Amino acid sequence: MSLATQQGDDDDNNILVAKVDNARNISNILKAIHFRDTATVFASSNGLKVTVEESKCVQANAFIQAGVFQEYTIRQDSATFKVNLTVLLECLTIFGSSSAPGMNTALKMCYAGYGSPLQLLLEEGGVLTDCSIKTMEPDEMLDFGFSSANVENKVIMKSECLREAWSELDMTSEVLQILMSPDKPYFRLSTFGYAGSIHADYPKDSDMVESFQCEQTQTNRYKLSLLKPSVKALSLSCKISIRTDHRGFLSLQYMVRNEDGQVSFVEYYCCPDEDVEE
């Protein structure tokens, strides 16, 4: 019996049951936020939000909508637990990170509630394997207080050009400086490393810029070490939304399209490193 048609006898005992025909659609999006060993999973009727934090200065969220799954059932308003993300990814890719052409790893994921392990059942080519991952008490997540109402500047652009910028900027720099302005240079990324000052400018009417909304000139610096993990999401994404609020807090929203054409989102929040005098 294949996993796609299997109906577990104990499904009624689980508060969360999710099935997907291609486990890579889940593992790839989780890899985009895998810069710490542990993650907090928040499940609701909308789907899964998986959160990773670093030093209370950066937070990454992977949003996996319920529609990404072929089946998705949650029997209470929400469920929250912490899990070892490294172990979870190892289980999701237990058959290898790349399957043979035309062959996918099917996944069934179950959670019975507080204190219960996260149960994974994976099937590929008729071979079944099951994994049980210990869950932990979730940490209180940092609230960055990033509200759309307080967004002062926003740029939506194709990820391709930002990937090029990352390869050209000086990674020996301690900070990445982001300038957004209603006037030239409009949108500028700068580093200050061993090679000196390097700038990457993007005109607001560039083919790569889909939307440019800037109310006032803002210059903020962010620790490059905190932003480097977001390159994983950048490499997977097709579009990115870059927003800053009145405090200079940064939001990077990545739109990721999976192998089946479905869209998921990864978001990074980062606090500014220091104020820059205008």
ABEGO torsion letter per residue (X at the ends): XBAAABBBAAAAABABBBBBABAAAAAAAAAAABABABBBBBBBAAEBBBBBBBGGABBBBBBBBAAABABBBBABABBBBBBBAAAAAAAAAAAEABBBBGBBBBBBBBBAEBGBBBBBBBBBGGBBBBBBBBBBBBBBBBBAGBBAAABABBBBBBAAAAAAAAAABBAABABBBBBBBABOAGBBBBBBBAAEBBBBBBBAABAABABBBBABBBBBBBBAAAAAAAAAAAAABABBBBBBBAAGBBBBBBBBBBAAGBBBBBBBBBBBABBBBX
